[in-house]
Amino acid sequence: MPKGRPKRMTVPRLRAAKGGVPLVCLTAYTSPMARLLDPLVDLLLVGDSVGMVIYGMPDTVGVDLETMIRHGRAVAGAADHALVVVDLPFGSYEASPEQAFGSAARVLAETGAAAVKLEGGQAMAETIAFLSARGVPVIGHIGMTPQAVNMLGGFGARGRSPEEARRIAADADAVAEAGAVAIVVEGTVETLAEEITGRVAVPTIGIGASSRCDGQILVTDDLLGLFPDFTPPFVRQYAELAGTVRSAVSAYGEDVRARRFPGPEHVYAAGDGKA
């Protein structure tokens, strides 16, 4: 490793981050973005949000395992610092622990990722334990679980009622005790996210949760302002690149129509020796 480069984030280092400096986590779906983000973050998630961000799907339910493997391979091949985690998509792990192991084994073997992530609490504890016992690092995902959007009736915050809060807290306990190496806590009320962070022994990674979580994750395209027509309430836009893209493409279009592009420096003259 070149001098001055940070150490590679590993699963043991991820677990050891509990209660320390918050983990910086973002999504990535392509090699160019992974190369840009890799030196700056601790964890890159190849999320099933790829369905919405890249393919224009209304939710994540329609994403399949082949899609996750394809994008996972692109990201893992471009990252040499961050821990790369790949989502197991809807329908690829819920039927049985054996099905989950088959899917997870393919993901790890065919992408080079270090861990998988799956949604669900107490109902998935047996599966998480099964995978963990067989050498598959698992990150859990509780609270607002996008793959269950049809059952939940939307993407709203969870844990507002005492009964739901108790259930989500029990989900966190079950996932941690089953062997998850970290837990994504999404779309939960702040006090609940703080309670969960204090009661489980593994790092919590918040999204729409609390600054007291052990780390934070956002969809990179939201952070960069590439979807200005819809910004989730828990997202802070650190740039407004949609406007930059529009301006650049508009200027390009004007130059093309006025025949200012390509200019002499952008074309090949006969016999100039350019490849």
C-alpha positions in Angstrom: 0.0 0.0 0.0 1.4 3.4 -0.9 2.7 5.5 1.9 0.1 7.7 3.4 -2.9 5.7 2.2 -5.4 4.7 4.8 -5.6 1.1 5.8 -8.2 -1.1 4.0 -11.5 -1.2 6.0 -12.2 -4.7 7.0 -15.1 -6.4 8.8 -13.2 -6.5 12.1 -12.3 -2.8 11.8 -15.9 -2.1 11.0 -17.1 -3.9 14.2 -14.4 -2.1 16.2 -15.7 1.3 15.1 -18.6 1.0 17.6 -18.7 4.1 19.8 -15.8 5.7 18.0 -15.4 8.2 15.1 -18.6 7.9 13.0 -18.4 5.7 9.9 -18.7 7.5 6.6 -20.8 5.5 4.2 -22.2 6.1 0.7 -23.7 4.2 -2.2 -21.9 3.4 -5.4 -23.1 1.5 -8.5 -20.4 2.2 -11.1 -16.6 1.9 -11.3 -16.0 5.7 -12.0 -18.0 6.7 -8.9 -16.4 4.1 -6.8 -12.9 5.3 -7.6 -13.9 8.9 -6.7 -15.5 7.9 -3.4 -13.2 5.1 -2.3 -10.4 7.2 -0.6 -13.0 9.4 1.2 -15.3 6.9 2.8 -15.2 3.8 5.1 -17.9 1.8 3.4 -19.4 1.7 -0.1 -22.8 0.1 -0.4 -23.9 -1.3 -3.7 -27.5 -0.8 -2.8 -30.6 -2.2 -4.5 -31.5 1.5 -4.7 -29.6 1.0 -8.1 -33.1 0.1 -9.4 -34.4 3.6 -8.7 -31.2 5.6 -9.3 -29.9 3.9 -12.4 -32.9 2.1 -13.9 -35.7 4.4 -13.0 -37.8 1.9 -11.1 -40.5 3.1 -8.7 -39.0 1.1 -5.8 -36.4 -1.6 -5.2 -38.6 -4.6 -5.4 -37.9 -5.3 -9.1 -34.1 -5.6 -8.7 -32.7 -9.0 -9.3 -29.6 -10.8 -8.1 -27.9 -10.6 -11.5 -28.1 -6.9 -11.4 -26.6 -6.7 -8.0 -23.7 -8.9 -9.0 -23.0 -6.9 -12.1 -22.9 -3.6 -10.2 -21.1 -5.2 -7.2 -18.3 -6.4 -9.5 -17.9 -2.9 -11.0 -17.6 -1.2 -7.6 -15.5 -3.8 -5.8 -13.1 -3.9 -8.7 -12.5 -0.1 -8.3 -12.2 0.1 -4.5 -9.0 -0.6 -2.6 -9.8 1.2 0.7 -13.5 1.1 1.6 -15.4 -2.0 2.7 -17.7 -2.9 -0.2 -21.1 -4.3 0.8 -23.7 -5.6 -1.7 -27.5 -5.7 -1.0 -29.2 -9.0 -1.4 -32.3 -8.1 -3.4 -35.9 -8.9 -2.7 -36.7 -12.6 -3.3 -33.1 -13.8 -3.2 -32.9 -14.7 0.5 -36.3 -14.7 2.3 -37.4 -18.3 1.5 -34.8 -20.0 3.6 -31.4 -19.7 5.1 -30.1 -22.1 2.4 -31.5 -19.8 -0.3 -29.8 -16.8 1.4 -26.5 -18.6 1.6 -26.6 -19.5 -2.1 -27.3 -15.9 -3.1 -24.7 -14.5 -0.7 -22.0 -17.0 -1.8 -22.6 -15.9 -5.4 -22.3 -12.2 -4.5 -19.1 -12.6 -2.5 -17.5 -15.0 -5.1 -18.5 -13.1 -8.2 -18.0 -9.5 -7.1 -15.1 -9.5 -4.6 -17.3 -7.6 -2.0 -16.6 -8.2 1.7 -20.1 -8.4 3.0 -23.8 -8.6 2.1 -26.7 -6.6 3.5 -30.2 -7.9 4.0 -33.4 -6.4 5.3 -35.6 -7.6 8.1 -35.5 -8.0 11.9 -36.6 -10.9 14.1 -37.9 -12.9 11.1 -34.4 -12.9 9.5 -32.4 -13.7 12.7 -32.1 -17.4 11.8 -30.9 -16.5 8.3 -28.3 -14.1 9.6 -27.0 -16.7 12.1 -26.9 -19.3 9.4 -24.8 -17.0 7.1 -22.5 -15.8 9.9 -21.7 -19.4 11.0 -20.7 -20.1 7.4 -18.3 -17.2 7.1 -20.6 -14.6 5.4 -20.4 -11.2 7.0 -23.9 -9.7 7.2 -25.1 -6.2 7.7 -28.7 -6.0 8.9 -31.3 -3.4 8.0 -34.2 -2.5 10.2 -36.8 0.3 10.6 -38.0 1.5 7.3 -37.2 -1.4 5.0 -37.7 -0.4 1.3 -38.2 -4.0 0.1 -41.3 -4.1 2.3 -42.7 -0.9 0.9 -45.9 -2.6 -0.3 -46.5 -4.1 3.1 -45.6 -0.9 4.9 -47.7 1.2 2.6 -45.0 3.7 1.7 -41.7 5.2 2.7 -42.7 7.0 5.9 -40.9 7.1 9.2 -41.2 4.2 11.5 -41.3 3.8 15.3 -43.8 6.6 16.0 -46.1 4.4 18.1 -44.9 2.7 21.3 -45.8 -0.7 19.9 -43.9 -0.2 16.6 -40.9 1.2 18.5 -40.8 -1.8 20.7 -40.9 -4.1 17.7 -38.1 -2.3 15.9 -35.9 -2.3 19.1 -36.6 -6.1 19.3 -35.6 -6.4 15.7 -32.3 -4.7 16.4 -31.6 -7.0 19.4 -32.4 -10.1 17.3 -30.2 -9.0 14.3 -27.2 -8.1 16.6 -27.5 -11.3 18.6 -27.7 -13.4 15.4 -24.2 -12.2 14.4 -24.7 -9.1 12.1 -21.5 -7.1 11.9 -23.4 -3.8 11.7 -27.0 -2.6 11.4 -28.5 0.0 9.1 -31.2 1.9 10.9 -33.4 3.6 8.4 -36.3 6.1 8.7 -36.9 5.8 12.4 -37.7 8.4 14.9 -34.5 9.9 16.5 -35.1 8.8 20.1 -35.6 5.2 18.9 -32.4 5.2 16.8 -30.4 6.6 19.8 -31.9 3.9 22.0 -31.0 1.1 19.5 -27.4 2.5 19.1 -27.0 2.4 22.9 -28.3 -1.1 23.4 -26.6 -3.1 20.6 -22.9 -4.1 20.6 -22.4 -3.6 16.9 -22.2 -0.3 14.9 -25.4 1.3 13.8 -25.4 3.1 10.5 -28.2 5.7 10.3 -30.2 7.1 7.3 -33.0 9.3 8.4 -32.3 8.3 12.0 -29.9 10.1 14.4 -26.5 11.8 14.5 -25.9 9.5 17.5 -25.7 6.5 15.3 -22.2 5.0 14.8 -22.2 6.0 11.2 -24.2 7.6 8.4 -25.1 6.6 4.9 -26.8 8.4 2.0 -27.5 7.7 -1.6 -24.6 9.5 -3.3 -26.8 10.9 -6.1 -29.1 12.5 -3.5 -26.1 14.1 -1.7 -24.8 15.5 -5.0 -28.1 17.0 -6.0 -28.6 14.9 -9.1 -32.3 14.5 -8.5 -33.4 18.0 -7.6 -37.1 17.3 -8.2 -37.2 15.0 -5.3 -35.0 15.2 -2.2 -35.9 13.0 0.8 -36.3 15.1 4.0 -33.4 13.4 5.7 -30.9 14.3 2.9 -28.6 17.3 2.9 -27.5 18.2 -0.6 -23.8 19.1 -0.5 -23.8 20.0 -4.2 -26.3 20.9 -6.9 -24.8 19.0 -9.8 -28.0 18.7 -11.8 -27.7 22.4 -12.6 -24.0 22.0 -13.5 -24.9 19.1 -15.9 -27.7 21.1 -17.5 -25.4 24.1 -18.0 -22.6 22.0 -19.5 -24.9 20.2 -21.9 -26.6 23.4 -22.9 -23.2 25.0 -23.7 -22.2 21.9 -25.7 -25.4 22.0 -27.6 -25.0 25.7 -28.5 -21.4 25.0 -29.7 -22.5 22.1 -31.8 -25.4 24.0 -33.5 -23.1 27.0 -34.2 -20.3 24.6 -35.5 -17.9 25.9 -32.8 -17.4 22.3 -31.7 -15.4 20.4 -32.7 -12.7 22.9 -33.3 -9.4 22.5 -35.1 -7.8 21.0 -32.0 -10.5 18.3 -31.7 -10.2 16.8 -35.2 -7.5 14.8 -37.1 -5.7 16.4 -40.1 -4.5 14.1 -42.8 -1.0 12.8 -42.2 -0.7 14.5 -38.7 0.3 11.2 -37.2 -2.4 11.2 -34.5 -3.6 7.8 -33.5 
